[in-house]
Every structure is written in C-alpha cells, then in structure tokens.
Amino acid sequence: MNDVEDELVKLRLRVERLEAQLALLLRQLGMSEAPAPEWEVSPEVADLIARGEKKEAIRLVREQSGASLKDALHIVESLHGPAG
C-alpha cells in the first residue's frame, strides 16, 4: 500500500472505533436501541487468524478497534472458532 492508502485505512478504523464508542454511550444512556456498527477485520487480523495466532489476533483487534477483551474474543472466535 502507498501512504495515502495507509492513511485511509487508519482513518476508516478510527471512524469505526468512534462510531462503536458513540453507539455504546447512546445505548448506556438509553438514547438508542440501534446496535453498534459492525467492525471489519483488517488484513493483518485476518492473516493472524489464518495462521492460528488467535491471541495476537485478539490483541490486534483490541488495539485497532478499542473493543473490550470479551468483544475482541467474540470477533476472533466468530471468524475462526473457539480459542484453545
């Protein structure tokens, strides 16, 4: 990827993380019944999952999305199966 594409990926992930955080806050305040937006896994996370490196994939999901440990585990398991 070139610098522009890298920056676009970073910005997209940042917007997704902010949208998820906003949705969570709105739900906690009882202001919205809408679910948090879906988060798309990055190519790096997909590669880690494909190689069976679930712990690293979970760590990277948390870093990229701001997800909780439980949510990151759910994301990784939904793509590869239970950690073990």
C-alpha positions in Angstrom: 0.0 0.0 0.0 1.1 3.5 -0.5 1.0 6.3 2.1 -2.5 7.6 1.0 -4.0 4.1 1.2 -2.4 3.5 4.6 -3.8 6.8 5.9 -7.3 6.0 4.6 -7.2 2.6 6.3 -6.2 4.2 9.6 -8.9 6.9 9.3 -11.5 4.3 8.4 -10.6 2.2 11.5 -10.6 5.3 13.7 -14.1 6.3 12.4 -15.4 2.8 13.0 -14.0 2.8 16.5 -15.5 6.2 17.3 -18.9 5.1 15.9 -18.8 2.0 18.1 -17.9 4.0 21.1 -20.7 6.5 20.4 -23.3 3.7 19.9 -22.2 2.2 23.2 -22.6 5.5 25.0 -26.0 6.1 23.4 -27.2 2.7 24.5 -26.0 3.2 28.0 -27.9 6.5 28.1 -31.0 4.8 26.8 -31.0 7.1 23.8 -30.7 4.4 21.1 -31.7 0.9 20.5 -29.5 0.6 17.4 -26.7 -2.0 17.6 -23.1 -0.9 17.5 -21.8 -0.8 13.9 -20.1 -3.9 12.7 -16.3 -3.8 12.6 -14.5 -5.2 9.7 -11.3 -7.1 10.5 -8.1 -5.7 9.0 -5.9 -7.8 6.6 -3.4 -8.1 9.5 -6.0 -9.6 11.8 -7.3 -11.9 9.1 -3.7 -13.1 8.5 -3.1 -13.8 12.2 -6.4 -15.8 12.4 -5.5 -17.7 9.3 -2.1 -18.6 10.8 -3.8 -19.7 14.0 -2.4 -16.9 16.1 -5.6 -16.2 18.0 -4.1 -14.4 21.0 -2.2 -12.0 18.7 -5.3 -11.5 16.6 -7.3 -10.6 19.7 -4.7 -8.2 20.9 -4.6 -6.5 17.4 -8.5 -6.3 17.3 -8.5 -4.6 20.6 -5.7 -2.2 19.5 -7.4 -1.3 16.2 -11.0 -1.1 17.4 -10.9 -0.2 21.0 -13.0 -3.3 21.7 -13.1 -5.0 25.1 -11.3 -8.3 25.6 -14.7 -10.1 25.5 -15.8 -8.4 22.3 -12.4 -9.0 20.6 -12.5 -12.6 21.6 -16.0 -12.9 20.2 -14.8 -11.3 16.9 -11.9 -13.7 16.5 -13.9 -16.7 17.5 -16.6 -15.9 15.1 -14.0 -15.9 12.3 -12.0 -19.0 13.4 -13.7 -20.9 16.2 -13.1 -21.1 19.9 -9.7 -20.2 21.2 -7.7 -23.0 22.6 
